[in-house]
Every structure is written in structure tokens, then in C-alpha cells.
Amino acid sequence: MLRTFDIILITIMLAAATVTYKIKYDAEKRMADIRTLQRKIDSEKDTITLLKADWSLLTQPNRLQKLSEIYHSELNLAPIDPRQIVSIDEVPERAPDDIENIISSSDELLAAINKTDSMKTGSVEQGQ
């Protein structure tokens, strides 16, 4: 009886060791994945920082002023007149597009939109 009990205990110990090894291996794999993701995140943060620095250099007022002077003839830029700056209430309302005028004035189009299909296909009962 002692040998059977020993074999059962050895089997339980081997099973516990196997489970422990698997858990440890899975945890190490997850930690490696986390480290990889963290390196990617750090790389992306560095890229964002670099792009922000590039953007701040590209949008410096002195640089933009020089570019506007160089390409003045192509861009047709002019200084802003103080009278051009107005409040939102002073901005005129946008005129309706031509298509909006056509749709609102066309009774045929509106009737065609609201009209039901008269074709009988058999898939839908008529009159519904």
C-alpha cells in the first residue's frame, strides 16, 4: 500500500510541477509581449515628439512670412485689413445651392420621391 501511495504522490508532484512550469512559461511570454508593446509605445511617443518639433519649426511666423514673400505672385496673398475681421453675427447667411432650389421648386421630384412603386414583383403585397 505504501508503494501505491508513493506513486500517487509522485504523480501529483509531477502534475503540480508541470502546471507550475506552464504557468511560469505563459507569464514570461506575456511579460515579453508587454515589453515589446512598451518599446513600440515608446517609439511612437518619440515619433510624435519629433513630429511636433517639426511642426513647430515649419509653422514659425518668420518662416511663413519669408515663404509668403517668396511665393507672393503665385499665392496672391494680401495683408488682412482690420475691416475684414467681423463677429459671427455680421457674416451673411449662405445662399442656397442650385440643387436645393431645383428640389424645392419641383413638385414632380417631390411627388416621385413620395410615390410608391407600382411594379408588381410578387415579393411584396400591394397596398401596404
N, C-alpha and C positions, 0 to 999 in steps of 0.2 A: 504494500500500500504506500509505503514511503516513496518508492520509485514513481508511481503514478502521480503522486502529489508533486514531486520534484519536476516531472515532465510538464505538468500543468503550469507550475510557477515559471519554469524556463520559457514556455510558450508565451505566457502573459508578459514576461520581461522582454522577450523579443518583439512582441507586438507593440509594447509601450515604446521601446527604442525606435522601432520603425516609424511609429506615429510621431514621436518627438523629432526624428530626423526629417521627416516630411514637412512638419510644421516649421522647423528651422530653415529648411531649404526654401520653402514658399515665402517666408518672411524676408530672407536675404534677397530673393528675386524681386519682391515688392520694393525693398529698400533700394535696389539697383535701379528699378524703374523710376522711383521717386527722385533719385539723384540725377538720372537722365533728364527727367522733366524739369527739374530745378535748373540744370545747366541750360536747357532750351529757354526757359523763362528768363534767366539772367541774360542770355544772348539777345532775346527780343527786347528786354529793357534797355540794354546797351544800344541796340539799333534805334529804338525810339528816342533815346537821349541824343544820339548822333543826328537823327533826322530833325529834331527840334533845334539843335545847334545850326544845322544847315539852313533851316527855315528862317531862323533869326538873322543869319548873315544875308540871306537872299532878300529879305524884306526890310533891310536897313534903309531909312529915309534917304541918306546920302547916295546910296547905290541906285535907288529907284529914281532919284532926281537926275542923276547922270544918264541913266538909261532913257528917261523921258526926253532929255535934251538930245541924245544921240538919234533916237527914232522919232523925233518930233514930226517930221514930214509924213511918215507912214502912219502914225497913230492919230494925227490931227487933234492933239490934246491942247487944252487951254486952261488957264488958271480958273479956279472956282470963284465966281462972283458972289459976294455976300447975299445978293438978292435971290440967288438960286437955292438957298437953304430956307425951307419953309417948314411949317408944322404939318402934321398929318391931316389936319382939317382943311388945309389950303390946297391939298393935292386934288386935282379934278378926278371925278369918277371915270372909270374906264368905259369907253364906248362899247356897246355890244358888238360881237363879231358878226360877220355877214351870215354865217350859218345859223346863228341864233335868230336873226331877223327873218331868214327864209323859213325856218321851222315854225316860228310863232305866227307868221302870216299865212302859212299854207294849211288850209283846212283839209286838203286831200292827204297830206302827210300825217296829220293828226288822226284822221279817220282810218287811214291804213294801219296805223300803229294799234289802234283800239279794236280793229276789225278781227273777228275770229276767222280761222281758216275754213274755207268751205269744201276743201278736198276731203273725200271720204276714203280713208285707208283701211278701215276695219279695226285699227288698233285702239281707237278712242271712240266712245259713243258720242253721237252728235247731240247738240243741245245742252251740253254741260258747261 
